Amino acid sequence: MKIKRIIAGILVAATCGLAMAGCQSNTTGGKLIMATEPGFAPYEYMSGNNVVGIDVDIANEVAKELGMELEIQSMDFDGALLAVQQGKVDFAAAGISVTPERQEAMDFSIEYAKSKQVIVVLKGANRVKSADDLGGDTKIAVQMSTVADTYVTDDLKKEPSRYTKYVQAAEDLKSDKVDCIVMDELPAKEMVKGNDNLEILDGEVFTDKYAFAFKKGNTELEEKVNKVLQKLIDEGKVDEFTLKHTTGAGADADSKAE
């Protein structure tokens, strides 16, 4: 299946990376380079020409603590994971879940956020009413290479409709090309804000946790980032960033970006 090929490619890339300077960071020239996919509001999304979001605010704090300038490189989700494994960037932040498969290919920071995986449907369609309806011939949309993709493929033993961006999945849901989307709760809330004909079903499919991803062996940078992350968590800053991007100006920008 496609998800298996993606994971296999990740493992190969990680193995090749170990033969290179695995313990070295790319943090040269005073820049801290972050890879992300800016279609995952409120964690990362576009506001005008700028990538903003919870992860960006956290990354800016990390860069500040390290005395560096944050540089953001936008790409699709698969590309962000591969870029960090190949040492092309210092780290990836894109609402990345820690899974056993990914831990074989990458190192991760401490977890800084939790999010439920929920189901988004078209109002009034009634084809999917709960997670119990995800089996059979239900057409499920997911973002490619996410934990939702893995869940549908491995746990439900189904081939989902895969998208690089959630906005594409939303359009196909509104056009009756798929029956539902399985995705993270916060981006789902932002999606339905901008689409009155979509809704989130009650309950959850499973709970997800996020961390920053590093090239295998880059323990020096990982330890520095963990120190800053823990400080931000302890001081309530991560909660502040979350509130900022899910209410007020941040939420409005999210809805337009979707």
N, C-alpha and C positions, 0 to 999 in steps of 0.2 A: 504494500500500500504506500501511498505517497508520503505519509507521515513517517513511515519506517525508513524510506529512502532519505528523507531530510535528516532524521536522527543519525543514520549511518554516515551521511556527509559531515555532520557535526563532529562525530567521533574521529573520522579520518583527519579532519582539519586540526582537531586537538592533538592527535598523535604526531602529526607533522610539526605542530608548533612546539612540542616538547624538545624537538631536536635543535631548536633555535634558542635564542637567549630568553628562556622561559621566565626567569626570575627578574628580568629587567622591565622596568616601566617605560612607557613612551613619553614620560613627563620631562621633555626637554624643551628648551626655549621658553620656559615659563608658562607653557600651556598645558591644561588638563583636557584631554579630548574624550568626549562622550558621544557614543552612538545611540540613536533613538529612532523610534517610528512615531512621528507626531500626529497619529490618528487615534490616540487612546486617552481622550479627555476623561477625567481632569488631570491625569498624570503627565501627559504631554500632548499639546495641541497647538495649532497655529493661531496667533493673534496678530493680524496684519502679516508682516513678513518675518515675525519672530516666533520661535518655538518657546512656549511657556508651559507652566504646569507644576504640579507637586514635585515631580522628580527633578525638574529644572531648578526649582527653588532650593531643594536639598543639595543638588550638585553645585550650585553657586556658593552655598555655605561651605561645602567641602573645599572648593577651590580657594575660597577666601582664607580658610584655616591653613591651607598649604602654601599660601602666598603666591597663588598662580591665577591665570586667567582661564575661564572655562570656554572651551570651543565645542560647539554642538554640530555633529554631522548627522543629517537626516537621511534615513533609508528605510526599506521595508523591514519587517520584524526579523525575517530570516537573515537578511543582510547584516543587521545589528549584531545578532548572535555570532555570525561567522567573523565579522570584523574584529570582535574582541578576542575570539579564539586565535585568529591569525596575527594578533599583535598590531593591527592597523590603528586601533584606538586604545585608550587607557582603560575604559570600562564601558559597559552598556547599561542603560536604564530605560526601561520601557514597560513598566509593570511586569517584570520578569518573574515568573514562578520558579521556585526551586524544586526540581524533580530529580529522581535518581539518575535518569538518562543524562540530564544536563550536568549533574555533578561529576559525571565521568569525563565531560568535555571542558568544563569551566569551573572556576572557583567562585564562591559567592560571599557577599558581605552578610552581616547579621540581617535578619528580616526586620523591615521597618513598617510594613503595612499588611493588613489583612483585607480580603475582599471575598464576598460570596459570589459564586457562579449562579446566575439566574437565567430565566427564560423570558425572552421578549417575543411577543406575538402581535398579530394584527387584531385590533379591537373588533369584536363581533364574529371573528372567524370560527372560534370554538373547536378548532381541530386539535389543539393542544391545550389542555387545562391544567396539567401538572407534569412533574418529571416522569410520572408513570406512563405518560403518553409519548415518550420519546422513542419507543421501540417501533417495531413493525415497519410500515412504509412511510413514516413521518420524515419529511425532508428538513434536515437540520443544517443551519448555516453556522459557521465558526470562522474566526480569524486563523489563518494558516499558521501552524506550528505552535499554537498556544496550548495551555493545558486543557481547554475545552475541546480542541482538536484531538488531543490524545485520549481524552475521556470518551468521546463519541466513537473514535476508531478502535480503541483497545477494550474499553469497558462495555460499550453498547454493541461492538462488533458491526458497526455501520460505516459507510463511506459518506462523510458530510460534504456539503458544498463549502469549499474553502475560498476565503477572500483575503486580500492583502490589507484591506481597510474595512472597518465596520460600516462606513457610510455606503459602501457597495452592497453589503449584506442587507442593510435597511431598505435600500431601493428595491432589491429583489423580493424582500418580504412584503413590501407594499404592493408589488406587482404579482403576488401569489406564486412566485417561482420557488419559494421555500415556505415551510410552515412555521418556522420559529428560528430564533438565534439563541445560542447558548453563549453567554459572555459574562464579564465581570460586572458586579452590581453598580459601581460608581459610573463607569462609562455608559452603562445601560440607562441610568437615571438621566444622564445628559442627553442621550439619544432621544428618549421619549419627550424631553422638554422641547426639542426641536421638531418633533413629529407627533402631532396630536392624535393620529390614528394608530399609534403603537402603544402598547402597555406592557408592564412587567408582571408576570404571574406571582402570586404569593408563594412563599417558601424558597428553598434554595436547592441547587443540585449538589454542590459541595463547597467547601471553604478553601480559599486560595491565599497564599502568602507571597509577598514580593521581597526581592533583594537586588542589589547591584551585581552585575556579572563581571569577572576579571579573567584575563588569560590564565590558564593553568600554571601555577607556580609563582604568580606575581604577588607573593605574600607581603612584600614591603608596602605596596600601595593599599592592598586589602586591609592591613592592620591600621594604617593611617585613616582610611575611610571609615572603618568600624568605630574608631575612637570618636570621630566627628558625629557619625550617625547616632551612637549611644547618647552623646551629649544632647543632640537635637531632640531625641526621644524623651530623655529625662527632663528637659526644659519645656516640653510641650510644644516645641516648634513644628514638629511634623503634623500635629493636630491643627496648629494654626494654618499651615500651608494647605492642608486638606480643606479646612473651612473656607479659606480664601478662594480656592478654585472650584468650590461647589455652591457658593452663594455669591450674590452681588455681581460685580463686574466679571469675575472669573467664570461664573456659571453662564452669564450671557455670552461671553466669547466662545465657550464650549459649544453651546447650542448652535451658534452660527457656523462654527468649524465643522460640525457634523453635517 
